[in-house]
């Protein structure tokens, strides 16, 4: 079976027995980021290398079908102290994933843009909306109703004409 993007590929081998038995430590670690009702049954422990084990728990988080909570545990050689390295949520082979990303230019076809333009034109015709040019101004050719000349007269009236200081 071809690996899916984002789904981890696990190493095979026997996990560290001490870390594999630390299910309660792993569950408590996952409980720091998830509510109790969102953590399901323990699914197993997988080796990540020497003295490093990942515990997997069923996710009951809404919207994450097939996903799994994980806690990575490790310990120093000859030590009985378990350290939590990381916790989070991972997809599994059964999880629902978003489809692969497709660039915009490949997603939108010319006929899609044409359909949107036709729908906009039909909507504008139904509602009596005037056409707009590219800069958003109406294309109505009527002359403006007001004159902007009064602004320049006001500027002259405020200035008394003398530049003496």
URNOR-V665513 format. One record per pair of residues at least 4 apart in sequence whose ideal C-beta (glycine too) atoms are under 6 Angstrom apart, sorted by the first residue. I is the first residue (numbers start at 1). J is the second residue. D is the distance in whole Angstrom. If there is no record, write none. Layout:
BEGIN
I_J_D ; I_J_D
END
This chain:
BEGIN
3_9_6 ; 6_91_5 ; 7_91_5 ; 8_90_6 ; 10_46_5 ; 11_47_6 ; 13_47_5 ; 15_20_4 ; 15_45_5 ; 15_47_4 ; 15_53_5 ; 16_51_5 ; 16_53_6 ; 19_53_4 ; 19_73_5 ; 20_45_4 ; 20_53_6 ; 22_73_6 ; 22_82_5 ; 23_42_5 ; 25_82_5 ; 26_55_4 ; 26_71_4 ; 26_73_6 ; 29_71_4 ; 29_84_4 ; 29_87_5 ; 30_34_6 ; 30_39_6 ; 30_57_6 ; 30_69_5 ; 30_71_5 ; 30_87_5 ; 33_87_6 ; 34_38_4 ; 34_39_5 ; 38_60_5 ; 38_61_5 ; 39_57_5 ; 39_69_6 ; 40_57_6 ; 40_58_3 ; 40_60_5 ; 41_58_5 ; 42_57_6 ; 43_56_4 ; 43_58_6 ; 44_56_6 ; 45_53_5 ; 45_55_5 ; 46_54_5 ; 48_52_4 ; 48_54_6 ; 51_74_6 ; 51_75_5 ; 52_74_5 ; 53_73_5 ; 54_70_5 ; 54_72_5 ; 55_71_5 ; 56_68_5 ; 56_70_5 ; 57_69_4 ; 59_64_5 ; 59_67_4 ; 59_68_6 ; 59_69_5 ; 65_96_5 ; 66_92_5 ; 66_94_4 ; 66_95_3 ; 67_89_5 ; 67_91_6 ; 67_95_5 ; 68_90_5 ; 68_92_5 ; 69_89_6 ; 70_88_6 ; 70_90_5 ; 71_87_5 ; 72_85_4 ; 72_86_4 ; 73_82_5 ; 74_83_5 ; 74_85_5 ; 75_79_5 ; 75_82_6 ; 91_95_4 ; 91_97_6 ; 102_106_5 ; 102_107_5 ; 108_112_5 ; 124_129_4 ; 130_138_5 ; 130_140_6 ; 131_139_5 ; 132_136_6 ; 133_137_6 ; 133_139_5
END
